[in-house]
Amino acid sequence: MSAWKERGLRRAADLAAALIADTLEPPAADVITYIPADPERLLERGHHPAKRLARALGGRWQLDVEPLLELRVADARPRQAELARLDRVRNARGAYRARARPPTAVLLVDDVYTTGATVSAGASALRTAGAARVEVVTFARTVLG
């Protein structure tokens, strides 16, 4: 996972999408979207793992991939990886907003699920903007110690 996220092993997104598609049925979604990248992290990494995974899944499931979410305040928030569980929930709350009214059913993709705070905040923003159903897919699950 670290090679994919931090060292830019970009082809890992295709492998992750293949594993996910072989494990899960295609979702009953109108579109796939992804958790937006923090601009600073995007510059550091040079790629966006969640976006790459979303695009690879979109190709496998023949669903359009659209950037439906944006960060509200990118630089004012600490990185989730630096925070404890409760602080992650507080930090992510209200972090995203929908760019426009989303379709009825959305598949939200993120690369790693730790506490669920990030995808919860993203799903909440999509539902607030009008999505009736938001399903979430991630490739990896981490556990805070």
C-alpha positions in Angstrom: 0.0 0.0 0.0 2.8 2.4 0.9 4.5 1.8 -2.5 1.2 2.8 -4.2 0.4 5.8 -2.1 3.8 7.3 -1.2 6.3 6.0 -3.8 4.0 6.3 -6.8 3.6 2.7 -7.9 0.7 3.7 -10.1 0.0 0.4 -11.7 -1.1 -0.9 -8.3 -4.4 0.9 -8.8 -5.2 -1.5 -11.7 -4.3 -4.5 -9.5 -6.4 -3.2 -6.7 -9.4 -2.6 -9.0 -9.0 -6.1 -10.4 -9.1 -7.5 -6.9 -12.1 -5.4 -5.9 -14.0 -6.2 -9.2 -13.3 -9.9 -8.7 -14.7 -9.8 -5.1 -17.7 -7.4 -5.4 -20.6 -7.3 -7.8 -20.8 -4.1 -9.8 -22.6 -1.5 -7.8 -26.0 -0.2 -8.6 -24.6 3.3 -9.0 -25.1 6.0 -11.6 -21.6 7.3 -11.2 -18.3 6.8 -9.4 -16.6 9.6 -7.5 -13.6 9.7 -5.1 -12.4 11.6 -2.1 -10.5 14.6 -3.3 -6.8 14.9 -2.7 -5.3 17.5 -0.4 -3.4 19.8 -2.8 -0.2 19.6 -0.7 -0.3 15.8 -0.6 -1.0 15.7 -4.4 2.1 17.8 -5.0 4.2 15.5 -2.8 3.0 12.3 -4.3 2.5 13.4 -7.9 -0.6 11.3 -8.2 -3.9 10.7 -6.5 -4.4 7.1 -5.4 -8.2 7.3 -4.8 -8.8 8.9 -8.2 -6.7 6.3 -9.9 -8.6 3.5 -8.2 -11.9 5.1 -9.1 -10.9 5.4 -12.8 -9.7 1.8 -12.8 -13.0 0.6 -11.3 -15.0 2.8 -13.7 -13.3 1.0 -16.6 -14.0 -2.4 -15.2 -17.6 -1.7 -14.2 -18.3 0.6 -17.2 -19.4 3.5 -15.0 -18.5 7.2 -15.5 -16.1 8.7 -13.0 -16.8 12.3 -12.1 -15.1 14.6 -9.5 -18.3 15.3 -7.5 -16.5 16.5 -4.3 -14.2 19.3 -3.4 -12.3 20.2 -0.2 -13.9 23.1 1.7 -10.7 24.2 3.5 -7.7 22.2 2.3 -4.8 23.8 4.2 -6.5 24.6 7.5 -6.9 21.0 8.5 -4.2 18.6 9.9 -3.6 15.4 8.0 -5.8 12.5 9.1 -2.8 10.2 9.4 -1.5 12.4 12.2 -4.6 12.2 14.3 -6.2 9.9 16.8 -9.6 8.3 16.1 -11.9 10.9 17.6 -9.8 13.7 16.2 -10.1 12.2 12.7 -13.9 12.3 13.0 -13.8 16.0 14.1 -11.3 16.9 11.5 -13.2 15.3 8.6 -16.6 16.7 9.6 -17.6 19.3 7.0 -14.4 18.9 5.1 -16.1 18.3 1.7 -18.9 19.8 -0.4 -20.5 18.6 -3.6 -19.5 20.6 -6.7 -23.0 20.2 -8.1 -26.1 18.1 -7.5 -25.0 14.5 -7.7 -26.9 11.7 -9.4 -29.3 9.6 -7.3 -26.9 6.7 -6.6 -23.1 7.3 -6.2 -20.2 5.0 -5.5 -17.6 6.8 -3.4 -14.0 5.5 -3.6 -11.1 6.0 -1.3 -7.9 4.1 -1.2 -7.6 3.4 2.5 -10.3 3.1 5.3 -9.1 3.6 8.8 -11.8 5.1 11.0 -14.3 5.8 8.2 -14.3 9.5 9.0 -13.1 10.6 5.6 -15.7 8.6 3.6 -18.4 9.4 6.1 -17.8 13.1 5.5 -17.7 12.7 1.8 -20.9 10.6 1.8 -22.6 13.2 4.0 -21.7 16.0 1.6 -23.1 13.9 -1.4 -26.3 13.1 0.5 -26.7 16.8 1.6 -26.4 17.8 -2.1 -29.1 15.3 -3.2 -27.7 11.8 -3.6 -30.3 9.3 -2.3 -27.8 6.5 -1.9 -24.0 6.5 -1.5 -22.0 3.3 -1.4 -18.4 3.2 -0.4 -15.5 1.1 -1.7 -11.9 1.2 -0.5 -9.0 -1.1 -1.2 -7.3 -1.3 2.1 -8.4 -1.3 5.7 -6.0 -0.1 8.4 -6.4 -0.2 12.2 -5.3 2.4 14.6 -3.2 1.1 17.4 
